[in-house]
Amino acid sequence: MNTREVTQQYRLNQWMEIIRECRSSGQSVASWCANHGVRQSSYYYWLKQIRVTACESFPALSTSKQEIVPLNIPSPSSRGADFQAEEVTSAIIVRFGAVTLELHNNASATLIENTLKALNNVR
């Protein structure tokens, strides 16, 4: 990591602390900024930079063509009398304001990590 990257990471960490402090204060952004001598334009610039960095940390989408695979799902009447529907449940359910995140046992660690990073910046 070069000096420029270290400096950028340091600034991002400082900005995240400022954003967290403002959001956890219970005040509006305008009120908090006025009380702490921070310009609102700076606050929103920092917030944008944090969001851009969080989005860039997501893995790149595959550009390969994906094929549609047909599924033959038997109708309930053709399954037989001893068929019992299996209820799908989530291993973890996280509710964060209006956002609900359901994690299943087969979710990858990378997906979970990136999702939680993104949720960290959700208001």
C-alpha positions, 0 to 999 in steps of 0.5 A, spaced: 500 500 500 502 506 498 502 513 501 496 515 497 492 509 499 494 509 506 492 517 506 485 515 503 484 510 507 485 514 513 480 520 511 475 514 509 475 512 516 475 519 519 469 521 515 466 514 517 466 516 524 463 523 523 458 520 519 456 515 525 457 520 530 452 525 526 447 519 525 447 517 532 446 524 535 438 524 533 439 530 530 438 532 523 444 533 519 443 540 518 443 541 526 448 537 527 453 540 522 451 547 525 453 545 532 460 541 530 462 547 525 462 542 519 459 544 512 453 540 510 456 540 503 463 537 506 458 532 510 455 529 504 461 529 500 464 525 505 458 520 505 458 520 497 465 518 498 464 512 503 458 509 499 462 509 492 468 506 496 463 501 499 460 499 492 467 498 489 468 493 494 463 489 491 465 483 487 465 484 479 459 482 476 460 476 471 460 478 464 459 471 461 452 469 458 448 466 463 443 460 460 436 459 463 435 452 465 428 449 465 426 446 471 420 441 471 417 441 477 411 436 478 404 439 480 402 437 487 397 432 485 402 428 481 407 428 487 403 423 491 400 422 498 406 422 502 409 428 499 410 433 504 412 441 503 419 443 506 418 449 509 424 454 507 427 458 513 432 463 514 438 461 518 439 469 520 434 474 519 437 481 520 432 487 521 435 494 520 430 500 520 425 498 513 431 493 511 430 486 512 436 481 510 435 474 510 441 469 510 441 462 509 446 457 510 449 456 503 450 464 503 458 465 502 462 469 507 464 474 501 456 476 500 455 476 507 461 481 508 459 485 502 452 486 504 453 488 511 458 493 509 453 496 505 447 496 510 452 499 515 451 505 510 444 505 510 440 510 513 
